[in-house]
Amino acid sequence: MTNAELRAKWEQLHSDVGERKGLPLEIRDSWERSRAFAVNRHFRENPYIATRAELNEARNRAEFMIEKSASVMNGLYEFVAGTGFVVLLGDVNLCLLKVVGDRESLAFAQRARLVEGSMWSERLVGTNAGALAYDLAKPVSVFGYQHFCLFSHVAACSCAPILDEDRIVGVLGLSAPYNRVSNHTLGMVVASTKHIKAKMAMERARRYHEVLTDSIQEGLFAIDINGNITFANKNCAETLRMGRETLFGRNIYELLGHSPDNLYFINRITSGRSSDENYSLTIGRKTVRFNATCCPLNDPDSTEKGAVIVVRENRRIKQLVSDFIGGGAKITFQDIVGQDRDFQQCIKTASAAASSLSNVLLQGESGTGKDIIAQAMHNASPRRNNAFLAINCAALPRELIASELFGYEEGAFTGARKGGNMGKFELADQGTLFLDEIGDMPLDLQASLLRVLEEKTIMRLGGTKRIPINVRVIAATNQDLETMIENGRFRRDLYYRLGVIRINIPPLRSRKADILLIAEHLVEKCGQRFDRPLMSLTPEVKEAFVRYHWPGNIREMQNVIEGAIQLSSDQVISYDLVSSYLAFKKPQPAVLNRESESTIHDLEKQMILEYMEKYKYNKTRVASALGISRRTLYRRMKEFEIVT
């Protein structure tokens, strides 16, 4: 076709609906969408070009894809050099990040504004190969007059989506004047996107291996047959009290010197297999004691040999087991203190929901006791005799959350345990799984979690078999998930699935009636833990506690009381023991307004009545518990009109 014939065909397609029936179905549908988007079909060039700052921001977001695509794009260009083609790379927003070509092809691209920073969304410029490849998730070629806008009618383009872990992260394309396109163009693009996908997968596996080895609590290093250190993870450097850069490439004989203990360790790890042996190394002026296991490293395809050594400090072994098994649920609803009306309603809802099969979402500020309520719900449920496991979604590296939740099969990744490993969902089968800080879970894992909640099955990493599980999920967050949904950082469908029952836990500052009650409870519990006699708070401390804002809620109050109990030399917690913790000056009763005085008096009256009931109206014990004399107690009782 000549240029004029192409233009005539394009005009005919726009003017005659019947003519459009000759277009491929996906292109015809795209034309209809373009019309619905009110795209200006008479554009003579692409008017949508990102600013330099916007382009740099887009490139930063897609840095990983650009890095792994560069060599592939250059190789593809060398193959088509001199044929008029340009090689294109776009991101998920269909913004061109990189254009590769020779002088002739780049001049052609410039005339059509097919330049770096140009935007090719269907909503903006109508039907084009990049938009279709992304939207349809498959390779697509669009020829001349098949483009919706006039400025593209003399070009042809073949594009394919770039996949990374089954997610589309961009598009790769070849574009040229319509008369330069061959039947092999799309095939070359598809082959190139597969190459990019493989490069990204290899790099991600390498990074995963690095993160995995750095995340385990054991130290790990490897030596070759000559004793040169070929690998060392972060915990190995920490255990040996050395910088990581000090270890790599160093010879172990030179590194550790020639003391008898050091030579014994070197001889053991270079001469054969050893298991769980205790060693003592002299490094500089320090003595480092640890446990180590050595395994020979024999490559059947090479004459090179060496060893892998696992080193661990003894204190880490118990911690590792404890973290893996979980601490269990120890709190019941009977252990939870509070008389505030809103808090009581919260506990009532949680108690009613305990026997439900539905998932629960606990929302509240840090320190309000979301984990405590989760434990109480588990212990009040039919699952009480089964496992209660907790996982903090904010505390684990992104790469480890999936293996922690779903487990993995043997060989799923480099370093995977022989025989595989069960994840938290399998370990919590028939029990409860508490997902704390759920708002920090990465978006891609949110989709996996949603599937598990809907299908009641999990699949281990590297596995092919779905494993049925029966787990009750209680999630918790101190973030505003609805705002995160609006910002695209949390899935709406997961929010609804997790929050079948939603419980909002009020902050301590809004529970004025509970502040002194909780404080007295914590004083008693902390005193028992530190083996101290029953202690009391002075009226000045009580007043300060009631007036304080408690941004850290109950957790902050517990820390304040623990510190005061350990610093106190008698059975009274006075204001000077807590003043440094509380973020306001020493209270001055003279400046209190009438409303504040009334609130303090009401709380003090209620507290006296509670202590009267607690100590069966024994005034001596009540006065002692309140930290006041009997005479002061009688005066307060008279003032508050308390009759016994």
RORO-197687 format. One record per residue (C-alpha): residue number from 1; x, y, z. Coordinates in pm, whole numbers, always signed. Layout:
<vextors>
NUM	X	Y	Z
...
</vextors>
This chain:
<vextors>
1	+0	+0	+0
2	+105	+355	-66
3	+79	+626	+195
4	-230	+761	+22
5	-392	+417	+17
6	-318	+376	+388
7	-477	+715	+461
8	-782	+629	+253
9	-823	+294	+430
10	-792	+467	+769
11	-1056	+727	+672
12	-1288	+454	+543
13	-1262	+258	+869
14	-1357	+566	+1069
15	-1649	+661	+846
16	-1799	+317	+776
17	-1891	+89	+1067
18	-1934	-200	+827
19	-1575	-169	+709
20	-1449	-213	+1068
21	-1583	-569	+1066
22	-1274	-658	+867
23	-1049	-565	+1158
24	-932	-834	+1402
25	-1176	-858	+1692
26	-939	-725	+1960
27	-851	-424	+1745
28	-1216	-359	+1664
29	-1300	-369	+2036
30	-1013	-131	+2103
31	-1151	+115	+1847
32	-1486	+111	+2028
33	-1315	+179	+2359
34	-1111	+459	+2202
35	-1431	+622	+2080
36	-1581	+586	+2428
37	-1270	+754	+2571
38	-1327	+1044	+2329
39	-976	+1014	+2186
40	-906	+1272	+1913
41	-848	+1054	+1605
42	-703	+1343	+1406
43	-395	+1384	+1628
44	-98	+1441	+1394
45	+152	+1359	+1668
46	+142	+1220	+2019
47	+74	+1521	+2245
48	+123	+1333	+2569
49	+490	+1360	+2669
50	+609	+1327	+3030
51	+828	+1596	+3179
52	+1192	+1516	+3251
53	+1113	+1485	+3624
54	+817	+1255	+3555
55	+1026	+1040	+3321
56	+1305	+1010	+3579
57	+1051	+907	+3843
58	+906	+643	+3608
59	+1256	+510	+3534
60	+1333	+489	+3905
61	+1020	+282	+3962
62	+1112	+46	+3679
63	+1487	+41	+3747
64	+1503	-338	+3788
65	+1325	-403	+3456
66	+1534	-145	+3270
67	+1858	-293	+3405
68	+1768	-647	+3297
69	+1627	-534	+2961
70	+1924	-323	+2847
71	+2144	-599	+2705
72	+1846	-776	+2546
73	+1732	-455	+2374
74	+2083	-391	+2244
75	+2105	-746	+2112
76	+1765	-713	+1943
77	+1869	-381	+1787
78	+2191	-532	+1647
79	+1976	-798	+1480
80	+1746	-542	+1311
81	+2002	-263	+1259
82	+1964	-89	+924
83	+1607	-207	+866
84	+1435	+105	+1001
85	+1319	-48	+1327
86	+1337	+109	+1671
87	+1331	-103	+1987
88	+1089	+26	+2254
89	+1057	-36	+2628
90	+749	+84	+2817
91	+634	+57	+3180
92	+298	-48	+3323
93	+161	+301	+3254
94	+261	+268	+2887
95	+524	+539	+2922
96	+822	+481	+2693
97	+1131	+454	+2913
98	+1386	+372	+2645
99	+1405	+391	+2263
100	+1697	+227	+2078
101	+1768	+273	+1706
102	+1996	+419	+1440
103	+1980	+770	+1296
104	+1723	+683	+1029
105	+1488	+489	+1256
106	+1512	+743	+1539
107	+1426	+1022	+1296
108	+1114	+828	+1195
109	+1025	+778	+1563
110	+1081	+1147	+1636
111	+835	+1251	+1363
112	+564	+1042	+1529
113	+672	+1158	+1876
114	+757	+793	+1950
115	+1014	+921	+2199
116	+1126	+853	+2552
117	+861	+989	+2789
118	+573	+958	+2540
119	+254	+808	+2682
120	+69	+535	+2491
121	-229	+445	+2707
122	-539	+356	+2508
123	-730	+621	+2704
124	-493	+887	+2567
125	-404	+791	+2208
126	-640	+506	+2127
127	-554	+173	+1966
128	-184	+86	+1955
129	+25	-230	+1999
130	+174	-142	+2339
131	-163	-71	+2501
132	-318	-387	+2355
133	-26	-608	+2458
134	-55	-483	+2816
135	-436	-492	+2834
136	-471	-835	+2667
137	-157	-977	+2833
138	-40	-1126	+2504
139	+179	-1038	+2203
140	+7	-807	+1952
141	+91	-649	+1614
142	-92	-339	+1488
143	-52	-243	+1121
144	-79	+113	+979
145	-447	+193	+935
146	-540	-30	+1232
147	-419	+247	+1465
148	-699	+470	+1590
149	-510	+800	+1557
150	-397	+955	+1230
151	-34	+1012	+1332
152	+31	+635	+1353
153	-130	+524	+1027
154	+201	+497	+839
155	+368	+280	+1106
156	+347	-77	+1220
157	+437	-203	+1566
158	+472	-541	+1739
159	+468	-554	+2120
160	+465	-820	+2391
161	+420	-795	+2768
162	+721	-841	+2997
163	+643	-1075	+3287
164	+815	-1088	+3623
165	+685	-1356	+3863
166	+364	-1379	+3654
167	+304	-1003	+3682
168	+317	-770	+3383
169	+585	-512	+3459
170	+619	-352	+3115
171	+609	-400	+2738
172	+877	-449	+2472
173	+819	-356	+2110
174	+958	-314	+1760
175	+822	-30	+1546
176	+901	+78	+1188
177	+737	+225	+877
178	+460	-9	+762
179	+656	-134	+459
180	+949	-260	+671
181	+749	-511	+883
182	+790	-887	+829
183	+609	-1191	+963
184	+899	-1259	+1198
185	+886	-925	+1382
186	+645	-1037	+1655
187	+837	-1362	+1707
188	+1158	-1170	+1773
189	+980	-953	+2030
190	+831	-1254	+2209
191	+1168	-1430	+2224
192	+1324	-1114	+2368
193	+1060	-1075	+2641
194	+1118	-1437	+2744
195	+1490	-1363	+2770
196	+1419	-1057	+2988
197	+1188	-1262	+3210
198	+1459	-1525	+3257
199	+1719	-1261	+3346
200	+1487	-1104	+3604
201	+1407	-1444	+3753
202	+1777	-1529	+3786
203	+1856	-1196	+3950
204	+1558	-1226	+4184
205	+1669	-1576	+4281
206	+2019	-1443	+4353
207	+1878	-1162	+4568
208	+1643	-1404	+4740
209	+1936	-1630	+4820
210	+2130	-1336	+4960
211	+1838	-1214	+5170
212	+1763	-1566	+5286
213	+2117	-1637	+5402
214	+2140	-1298	+5571
215	+1807	-1348	+5747
216	+1885	-1679	+5915
217	+2019	-1650	+6266
218	+2312	-1886	+6206
219	+2636	-1760	+6061
220	+2733	-1922	+5733
221	+3056	-1918	+5535
222	+3225	-2130	+5270
223	+3591	-2199	+5188
224	+3755	-2350	+4884
225	+4021	-2623	+4884
226	+4293	-2367	+4955
227	+4115	-2217	+5254
228	+3999	-1899	+5076
229	+3664	-1768	+5200
230	+3426	-1764	+4903
231	+3106	-1666	+5084
232	+2999	-1528	+5423
233	+2661	-1405	+5542
234	+2594	-1115	+5776
235	+2547	-1324	+6091
236	+2877	-1503	+6033
237	+3057	-1169	+6036
238	+2871	-1070	+6352
239	+2944	-1399	+6528
240	+3314	-1378	+6446
241	+3319	-1009	+6545
242	+3451	-903	+6205
243	+3335	-679	+5927
244	+3181	-864	+5636
245	+3424	-706	+5391
246	+3708	-843	+5604
247	+3601	-1202	+5532
248	+3544	-1213	+5156
249	+3840	-1343	+4959
250	+4064	-1376	+5263
251	+4255	-1692	+5337
252	+4139	-1841	+5664
253	+4496	-1917	+5776
254	+4597	-1555	+5733
255	+4270	-1425	+5879
256	+4271	-1621	+6206
257	+4644	-1640	+6275
258	+4824	-1926	+6447
259	+4705	-1955	+6807
260	+4646	-2320	+6917
261	+4267	-2277	+6942
262	+4246	-2109	+6604
263	+4460	-2375	+6436
264	+4241	-2648	+6584
265	+3932	-2486	+6434
266	+4102	-2443	+6096
267	+4221	-2806	+6091
268	+3875	-2933	+6178
269	+3693	-2743	+5904
270	+3952	-2815	+5635
271	+4004	-3185	+5707
272	+3651	-3323	+5694
273	+3302	-3329	+5836
274	+3226	-3218	+6194
275	+2895	-3162	+6370
276	+2791	-2934	+6657
277	+3137	-2881	+6799
278	+3218	-2599	+7039
279	+3510	-2373	+6957
280	+3692	-2080	+7111
281	+3872	-1841	+6878
282	+4112	-1562	+6959
283	+4049	-1267	+6727
284	+4269	-974	+6812
285	+4219	-918	+7183
286	+3876	-1083	+7186
287	+3778	-1442	+7259
288	+3482	-1567	+7057
289	+3300	-1884	+7165
290	+3054	-2054	+6934
291	+2921	-2383	+6800
292	+2997	-2494	+6444
293	+2904	-2762	+6194
294	+3120	-2832	+5888
295	+3007	-3011	+5572
296	+3245	-3096	+5285
297	+3152	-2934	+4955
298	+3216	-3182	+4675
299	+3118	-3084	+4321
300	+3088	-3400	+4106
301	+3146	-3192	+3791
302	+3466	-3031	+3916
303	+3794	-3111	+4082
304	+3742	-2816	+4317
305	+3648	-2899	+4673
306	+3587	-2703	+4987
307	+3354	-2683	+5287
308	+3049	-2501	+5416
309	+3060	-2404	+5784
310	+2759	-2307	+5996
311	+2844	-2112	+6311
312	+2600	-2015	+6585
313	+2609	-1864	+6927
314	+2446	-2093	+7183
315	+2194	-1830	+7292
316	+2052	-1819	+6940
317	+1960	-2186	+6924
318	+1680	-2166	+7180
319	+1559	-1839	+7032
320	+1534	-1995	+6688
321	+1322	-2283	+6814
322	+1103	-2048	+7018
323	+1044	-1819	+6722
324	+954	-2112	+6497
325	+708	-2279	+6734
326	+544	-1962	+6868
327	+470	-1853	+7222
328	+110	-1973	+7241
329	-190	-1792	+7387
330	-171	-1731	+7762
331	-428	-1453	+7814
332	-802	-1502	+7875
333	-1085	-1250	+7891
334	-1076	-1282	+8270
335	-724	-1136	+8266
336	-832	-822	+8079
337	-903	-519	+8298
338	-1141	-237	+8204
339	-1478	-89	+8294
340	-1503	+183	+8029
341	-1830	+150	+7840
342	-1674	+156	+7492
343	-1403	-89	+7596
344	-1657	-322	+7755
345	-1851	-318	+7428
346	-1527	-404	+7247
347	-1468	-700	+7483
348	-1830	-809	+7450
349	-1797	-816	+7070
350	-1465	-1002	+7088
351	-1610	-1257	+7331
352	-1912	-1315	+7107
353	-1688	-1347	+6801
354	-1453	-1595	+6972
355	-1670	-1895	+6882
356	-1735	-1771	+6530
357	-1569	-1923	+6225
358	-1531	-1580	+6063
359	-1207	-1389	+6037
360	-1161	-1092	+6269
361	-982	-761	+6214
362	-859	-581	+6527
363	-798	-209	+6475
364	-637	+24	+6725
365	-331	+228	+6810
366	-2	+67	+6907
367	-5	-51	+7265
368	-381	-86	+7303
369	-358	-464	+7345
370	-458	-610	+7010
371	-239	-916	+7069
372	-392	-962	+7416
373	-746	-964	+7276
374	-639	-1206	+7001
375	-505	-1449	+7263
376	-821	-1415	+7472
377	-1038	-1486	+7168
378	-837	-1798	+7090
379	-868	-1925	+7449
380	-1243	-1862	+7445
381	-1290	-2046	+7116
382	-1338	-2417	+7035
383	-980	-2407	+6903
384	-833	-2335	+7247
385	-656	-2674	+7267
386	-484	-2625	+6932
387	-205	-2398	+6817
388	-204	-2021	+6844
389	+70	-1881	+6620
390	+157	-1519	+6561
391	+352	-1358	+6279
392	+444	-991	+6253
393	+411	-891	+5889
394	+624	-580	+5947
395	+913	-758	+6116
396	+1003	-1005	+5839
397	+1186	-919	+5514
398	+950	-911	+5218
399	+1114	-1215	+5060
400	+1059	-1431	+5370
401	+692	-1364	+5445
402	+567	-1609	+5179
403	+788	-1895	+5301
404	+693	-1817	+5664
405	+322	-1826	+5585
406	+302	-2102	+5325
407	+621	-2306	+5375
408	+834	-2449	+5096
409	+927	-2778	+4933
410	+1274	-2926	+4913
411	+1463	-2757	+4634
412	+1220	-2465	+4611
413	+1515	-2228	+4624
414	+1885	-2231	+4696
415	+1938	-2321	+5062
416	+1593	-2474	+5112
417	+1591	-2730	+5392
418	+1602	-3095	+5291
419	+1251	-3235	+5306
420	+1098	-2887	+5285
421	+947	-2685	+5564
422	+596	-2623	+5694
423	+468	-2265	+5703
424	+265	-2097	+5975
425	-68	-2188	+5810
426	+14	-2559	+5826
427	+148	-2534	+6181
428	-167	-2351	+6291
429	-405	-2605	+6131
430	-718	-2645	+6349
431	-597	-2347	+6551
432	-560	-1970	+6520
433	-314	-1762	+6319
434	-261	-1405	+6437
435	-137	-1175	+6159
436	-7	-863	+6331
437	+65	-541	+6137
438	-132	-676	+5839
439	-114	-332	+5676
440	+258	-387	+5608
441	+205	-700	+5397
442	+327	-646	+5036
443	+53	-619	+4772
444	+153	-933	+4579
445	+138	-1142	+4897
446	-200	-991	+4980
447	-334	-1164	+4669
448	-187	-1497	+4783
449	-335	-1454	+5131
450	-676	-1374	+4984
451	-666	-1696	+4781
452	-583	-1899	+5091
453	-868	-1741	+5287
454	-1115	-1811	+5006
455	-1002	-2161	+4908
456	-897	-2289	+5253
457	-590	-2447	+5095
458	-224	-2352	+5064
459	+52	-2445	+4825
460	+410	-2447	+4947
461	+670	-2252	+4754
462	+806	-2482	+4485
463	+516	-2725	+4538
464	+241	-2848	+4307
465	-6	-2994	+4557
466	-272	-2792	+4735
467	-288	-2867	+5108
468	-622	-2817	+5285
469	-605	-2616	+5606
470	-854	-2517	+5874
471	-723	-2199	+6033
472	-905	-1914	+6201
473	-732	-1586	+6111
474	-724	-1286	+6342
475	-553	-985	+6184
476	-449	-662	+6351
477	-332	-320	+6240
478	-271	+27	+6374
479	-305	+176	+6026
480	-608	+320	+5848
481	-670	+43	+5594
482	-948	+231	+5418
483	-708	+517	+5341
484	-449	+262	+5227
485	-711	+111	+4995
486	-778	+453	+4842
487	-404	+498	+4792
488	-369	+156	+4628
489	-156	+8	+4908
490	-408	-247	+5037
491	-652	-472	+4854
492	-1016	-391	+4910
493	-1124	-755	+4865
494	-873	-870	+5128
495	-994	-597	+5365
496	-1350	-730	+5339
497	-1236	-1092	+5373
498	-1027	-1021	+5684
499	-1277	-781	+5839
500	-1587	-999	+5843
501	-1593	-897	+6209
502	-1418	-567	+6286
503	-1333	-462	+6638
504	-1202	-114	+6714
505	-1003	-96	+7039
506	-1025	+249	+7203
507	-702	+422	+7310
508	-622	+448	+7681
509	-663	+828	+7687
510	-1034	+789	+7602
511	-1081	+536	+7886
512	-1045	+778	+8178
513	-1239	+551	+8414
514	-995	+266	+8344
515	-663	+446	+8383
516	-626	+400	+8760
517	-784	+55	+8749
518	-531	-62	+8490
519	-247	+110	+8674
520	-328	-74	+9000
521	-354	-401	+8812
522	-15	-348	+8647
523	+143	-252	+8979
524	+25	-580	+9130
525	+134	-793	+8832
526	+474	-626	+8791
527	+536	-646	+9165
528	+477	-1021	+9155
529	+709	-1059	+8858
530	+989	-869	+9030
531	+919	-1039	+9364
532	+828	-712	+9535
533	+562	-667	+9808
534	+231	-507	+9716
535	+299	-146	+9622
536	+72	+157	+9588
537	+55	+480	+9389
538	+49	+813	+9570
539	-248	+1045	+9500
540	-10	+1276	+9312
541	+88	+992	+9077
542	-276	+894	+9027
543	-364	+1248	+8933
544	-70	+1261	+8691
545	-172	+929	+8533
546	-528	+1051	+8476
547	-411	+1375	+8316
548	-142	+1219	+8095
549	-217	+1162	+7724
550	-64	+808	+7705
551	+39	+809	+7338
552	+186	+462	+7386
553	-131	+339	+7559
554	-117	+41	+7798
555	+225	-70	+7679
556	+365	+270	+7774
557	+197	+260	+8115
558	+342	-85	+8181
559	+692	+41	+8099
560	+650	+342	+8330
561	+531	+124	+8618
562	+799	-141	+8568
563	+1070	+122	+8583
564	+920	+286	+8892
565	+884	-44	+9081
566	+1247	-131	+9023
567	+1364	+213	+9133
568	+1142	+238	+9441
569	+1306	+177	+9778
570	+980	+122	+9968
571	+622	+15	+9900
572	+509	+344	+9749
573	+546	+472	+9392
574	+591	+846	+9429
575	+576	+1116	+9164
576	+952	+1163	+9143
577	+984	+801	+9017
578	+759	+864	+8717
579	+802	+1234	+8644
580	+1077	+1180	+8386
581	+848	+949	+8184
582	+545	+1177	+8168
583	+548	+1448	+7906
584	+418	+1738	+8117
585	+525	+1938	+8421
586	+446	+1842	+8777
587	+69	+1889	+8825
588	-41	+2194	+9020
589	-386	+2142	+9177
590	-433	+2519	+9206
591	-462	+2561	+8829
592	-715	+2283	+8778
593	-1051	+2402	+8654
594	-1375	+2287	+8809
595	-1435	+2022	+8549
596	-1090	+1867	+8606
597	-1140	+1871	+8984
598	-1477	+1702	+8945
599	-1330	+1429	+8723
600	-1044	+1354	+8965
601	-1280	+1349	+9264
602	-1519	+1111	+9090
603	-1236	+874	+8998
604	-1092	+885	+9351
605	-1433	+815	+9504
606	-1485	+519	+9272
607	-1137	+388	+9350
608	-1201	+403	+9728
609	-1527	+214	+9682
610	-1352	-52	+9474
611	-1078	-97	+9734
612	-1339	-115	+10011
613	-1503	-401	+9830
614	-1171	-564	+9743
615	-1046	-563	+10106
616	-1389	-633	+10258
617	-1410	-284	+10415
618	-1090	-326	+10618
619	-995	+42	+10638
620	-638	-24	+10749
621	-569	-235	+10440
622	-756	+10	+10213
623	-550	+304	+10341
624	-228	+108	+10298
625	-317	+9	+9942
626	-402	+371	+9857
627	-77	+496	+10011
628	-254	+727	+10259
629	-310	+729	+10635
630	-630	+606	+10801
631	-707	+963	+10906
632	-685	+1080	+10544
633	-903	+788	+10437
634	-1173	+882	+10689
635	-1157	+1245	+10574
636	-1197	+1143	+10211
637	-1485	+908	+10294
638	-1662	+1190	+10474
639	-1595	+1426	+10184
640	-1734	+1176	+9934
641	-2023	+1075	+10163
642	-1915	+711	+10172
643	-2094	+528	+10448
644	-1990	+180	+10566
</vextors>
